[in-house]
Amino acid sequence: MTEYVPPKVWTWNKDNGGRFANINRPIAGPTQEKELPVGKHPLQLYSLGTPNGVKVTVMLEELLAAGHAGAEYDAWLINIGQGDQFGSGFVSINPNSKIPALSDHSTNPPTRVFESGAILIYLAEKFGSAFLPKDGAKRAECLSWLMWQMGSAPYLGGGFGHFYAYAPFKIEYAIDRFAMEVKRQLDVLDRQLANNKYMAGDEYTIADIAIWPWYGAMAKGLLYNGGEFLSVQDYKNVIRWTDMIAERPAVKRGRMVNRAFGEPASQVLERHSAADFDGKKLD
């Protein structure tokens, strides 16, 4: 392979993006005029069943399971492979053009919330500090792990996941560099969970809801098919925690919402009521 020498000034090569060349670009803003649908519930979610999207659908299903009727929501599919995230309506809610995005129509004007961690905090606070401890020290621990996830996941997704699974050709240095970091992160989690039932202690919180779709899936070898490569079976405490959370009914439901892959019976492309789960089951 010829060694790459960066030019003095970078220029965009539209064809040099591999699988995602058609949607990646170095500028922001909408590419098309497209309004977003609005359903009957105050909470309108625009998302896709990726790990970041699953965080929010699990949170909403957990809120409903906990008796918060005001958490009823409409979930609309945003197909990022087709560029839905660059529609004018979506960009008006999330100028960063990333899923998920939430619009709360219980306020006038509606409140927009983007970035999955911000959405989790917003929903927790909206429903009386649900899944977010009120005690100062416990709250700080929960939010610390939430922010850990937000800062760490790019190494797992855009780093390891991209170069291991999606890059147009394999680069040993990149895969090795990000594999090392992901294994370090799994070790961080494993050590924390050695002495704690959940991420922030004995209480199930938004920290678990945020971390599980990324690192739980990786611990079970379901993310990027990288489980064997990373020896995920070595992280016993992470696997114990992963299996425990996977059994929660709200987690099972949340994983199906806006899911556009897998068996059709595991997909709830749009969710507008609990009835949308009838006859559905995860593969």
Sequence and secondary structure as in RCSB ss.txt:
>XXXX:A:sequence
MTEYVPPKVWTWNKDNGGRFANINRPIAGPTQEKELPVGKHPLQLYSLGTPNGVKVTVMLEELLAAGHAGAEYDA
WLINIGQGDQFGSGFVSINPNSKIPALSDHSTNPPTRVFESGAILIYLAEKFGSAFLPKDGAKRAECLSWLMWQM
GSAPYLGGGFGHFYAYAPFKIEYAIDRFAMEVKRQLDVLDRQLANNKYMAGDEYTIADIAIWPWYGAMAKGLLYN
GGEFLSVQDYKNVIRWTDMIAERPAVKRGRMVNRAFGEPASQVLERHSAADFDGKKLD
>XXXX:A:secstr
       SS    TT SGGGTTT  S  S SB       SSSEEEEE SSHHHHHHHHHHHHHHHTT GGG EEE
EE  GGGTGGGBHHHHHH TT  S EEEETTSSS EEEESHHHHHHHHHHHTTSTTS  SHHHHHHHHHHHHHHH
HHHHIIIIIIIIIIIISSS  HHHHHHHHHHHHHHHHHHHHHHHS SBTTBSS  HHHHHHIIIIIHHHTT STT
 HHHHTGGG HHHHHHHHHHHT HHHHHHHHBT  SS GGG BSSBSSGGGGTT    
